Structure formats: structure tokens, C-alpha cells
Amino acid sequence: MAANDGDRAAARRRWLLWSGVLALVGLLLLVVGLTIADGATAWIEVTAAILLLVVSYALQYVARRETVYRPDDRR
């Protein structure tokens, strides 16, 4: 494994770690927004939660695409 491959693997792990953190925060906000909060606060929390979950999904997609679709000479 070349040094560049190690850097790519580390970057992929960081992307997946941040993706997990964003997903957990998004789910927490979603639960709070749907159960505890009311009025405008609930809508703001639910909207923020949905945005965090979409960003989390996008980070996962980028990390997986980097792994699956990289050229064969780098595998």
C-alpha cells in the first residue's frame, strides 16, 4: 500500500466518522423536534435535522464512491 493509498483510507474513515456524527446529531434533533419542542422551535429543529441527515448521506456517498469507483491501478 502506497502512502497515497493510506492517506485516502484515512480520509475515507474521517468522512465516515463525520457522517456518523452528523447522523446522530440529526436523529437527536429530529426526536427532540418531534416530541418535546413545539411551535416554530420544533419546525426549526426538524428542518435542521433533515439537513444534517442529508449532509450525512452525502458524505457517506462520497466516501463509498471514492472506494468503489477509483481506477483499478490504485486498488
C-alpha positions in Angstrom: 0.0 0.0 0.0 1.5 3.3 -1.1 1.5 6.3 1.2 -1.2 8.0 -1.0 -3.5 5.0 -0.5 -3.1 5.3 3.2 -4.0 8.9 3.1 -7.1 8.1 1.0 -8.1 5.4 3.5 -7.7 7.8 6.4 -9.7 10.5 4.6 -12.4 8.0 3.9 -12.5 6.9 7.6 -12.7 10.6 8.6 -15.6 11.2 6.2 -17.5 8.2 7.5 -16.8 9.3 11.1 -18.2 12.8 10.5 -21.1 11.2 8.6 -21.9 9.2 11.7 -21.6 12.1 14.0 -23.9 14.3 11.8 -26.4 11.4 11.5 -26.5 11.0 15.3 -27.0 14.8 15.9 -29.6 14.9 13.2 -31.6 12.0 14.7 -31.3 13.6 18.1 -32.7 16.9 16.8 -35.4 15.1 14.9 -36.5 13.2 18.1 -36.4 16.4 20.2 -38.2 18.4 17.5 -41.0 15.9 17.1 -41.5 15.0 20.8 -40.5 17.9 23.1 -40.4 21.1 21.1 -43.4 23.0 19.9 -44.2 25.8 17.6 -41.5 27.4 15.5 -38.7 25.8 17.5 -39.9 22.4 16.5 -40.0 23.3 12.8 -36.5 24.8 13.0 -35.2 21.7 14.8 -36.9 19.3 12.3 -35.6 21.3 9.3 -32.0 21.3 10.8 -32.3 17.6 11.5 -33.3 16.8 7.9 -30.5 18.9 6.6 -27.9 17.2 8.8 -29.2 13.8 7.7 -29.0 14.7 4.0 -25.4 16.0 4.5 -24.6 12.8 6.4 -25.9 10.7 3.5 -23.9 12.9 1.0 -20.7 12.3 3.0 -21.3 8.5 3.0 -22.0 8.6 -0.7 -18.7 10.4 -1.4 -16.7 8.0 0.8 -18.2 5.0 -0.8 -17.8 6.3 -4.3 -14.1 7.1 -3.6 -13.7 3.4 -2.6 -15.7 1.7 -5.2 -15.1 3.7 -8.3 -11.4 4.5 -8.1 -9.2 3.3 -11.0 -8.0 -0.3 -10.9 -4.4 0.6 -10.8 -4.9 2.2 -7.3 -6.7 -0.8 -5.7 
